[in-house]
Amino acid sequence: MRNPFGGTPKSEDDSKNSKPEFGDKMNSVSKECTQLKHSYDECFQMWFTERFLKGDTDDSMCSSLLKVYQTCVHKAMREHQIDFSEVLKEHLHSADECKPPS
């Protein structure tokens, strides 16, 4: 049985009580993007622990991986007719911020 959190259970019995463990990798929105996501996640974790937490805020280390991954995700979203425009809208300090849901 497939673990919904992206990890692979060790056996069928493990899958019944399967919980995500530290180090389990979550899959991307599309299987074509999953390896790109894992590569970016690894780079980000290294940057965060080895640089950012030590005061280096230059985040360019993983920017090329992020761009490639974002391109793949946007393509997959278009293929699945997922509209990303609402997510990209600025809502803070706008008339829509206080507007009740319709």
C-alpha positions as CSV (number, residue, x, y, z in Angstrom):
1,M,0.0,0.0,0.0
2,R,1.3,3.5,-0.9
3,N,2.0,5.9,2.0
4,P,0.1,9.1,1.4
5,F,3.0,11.1,2.8
6,G,5.4,9.8,0.1
7,G,7.4,7.3,2.2
8,T,7.3,3.6,1.5
9,P,6.1,1.3,4.2
10,K,8.5,-1.5,5.1
11,S,5.7,-4.1,4.9
12,E,2.0,-4.4,4.4
13,D,1.5,-4.6,8.2
14,D,3.5,-1.3,8.6
15,S,1.2,0.5,6.2
16,K,-1.8,0.1,8.6
17,N,-0.2,2.3,11.2
18,S,2.1,4.2,8.9
19,K,3.0,7.7,10.0
20,P,5.4,10.0,8.3
21,E,8.9,9.8,9.7
22,F,11.6,12.4,9.7
23,G,13.3,12.1,6.4
24,D,10.3,10.8,4.5
25,K,9.9,12.7,1.3
26,M,6.5,13.9,0.1
27,N,5.8,13.6,-3.6
28,S,5.1,16.5,-5.9
29,V,1.8,17.4,-7.5
30,S,2.9,15.4,-10.6
31,K,5.1,12.3,-10.7
32,E,7.1,14.1,-13.5
33,C,8.0,16.8,-10.9
34,T,8.8,14.5,-7.9
35,Q,12.5,14.1,-8.5
36,L,12.9,17.8,-9.1
37,K,11.0,18.5,-5.8
38,H,13.3,16.1,-3.9
39,S,16.4,17.7,-5.4
40,Y,15.2,21.2,-4.4
41,D,14.1,20.0,-0.9
42,E,17.6,18.5,-0.3
43,C,19.2,21.8,-1.5
44,F,16.9,23.9,0.7
45,Q,17.5,21.7,3.8
46,M,21.3,22.1,3.3
47,W,21.0,25.8,2.7
48,F,18.7,26.3,5.8
49,T,20.8,24.3,8.2
50,E,24.3,25.1,6.9
51,R,23.9,28.7,5.9
52,F,20.7,30.4,7.0
53,L,20.8,29.3,10.6
54,K,24.4,30.5,10.7
55,G,23.4,34.0,9.5
56,D,23.9,33.7,5.7
57,T,20.6,34.9,4.2
58,D,21.8,34.6,0.5
59,D,19.2,32.2,-0.9
60,S,20.6,32.0,-4.4
61,M,22.2,28.6,-3.7
62,C,19.0,26.7,-4.7
63,S,17.3,29.3,-6.9
64,S,18.0,27.5,-10.2
65,L,16.6,24.2,-8.8
66,L,13.5,26.1,-7.6
67,K,12.9,27.7,-11.0
68,V,13.0,24.3,-12.8
69,Y,10.7,22.8,-10.2
70,Q,8.3,25.7,-10.3
71,T,8.2,25.4,-14.1
72,C,7.3,21.7,-13.9
73,V,4.6,22.3,-11.3
74,H,3.0,25.1,-13.3
75,K,3.0,22.8,-16.4
76,A,1.4,20.0,-14.4
77,M,-1.2,22.3,-13.0
78,R,-2.2,23.6,-16.5
79,E,-2.4,20.0,-17.7
80,H,-4.8,19.2,-14.8
81,Q,-6.8,22.5,-15.3
82,I,-5.8,23.8,-11.9
83,D,-6.2,27.6,-11.8
84,F,-3.3,29.1,-9.9
85,S,-4.3,32.7,-10.3
86,E,-6.2,33.0,-7.0
87,V,-3.1,31.9,-5.1
88,L,-1.0,34.6,-6.8
89,K,-3.4,37.4,-6.0
90,E,-2.4,39.9,-3.4
91,H,-5.2,39.9,-0.8
92,L,-3.5,41.6,2.2
93,H,-4.5,45.2,2.5
94,S,-7.0,44.9,-0.3
95,A,-10.8,45.2,-0.5
96,D,-10.9,41.4,-0.8
97,E,-9.1,40.9,2.5
98,C,-12.2,41.6,4.6
99,K,-14.8,40.4,2.1
100,P,-16.8,37.5,3.4
101,P,-16.6,34.3,1.3
102,S,-19.3,34.1,-1.4
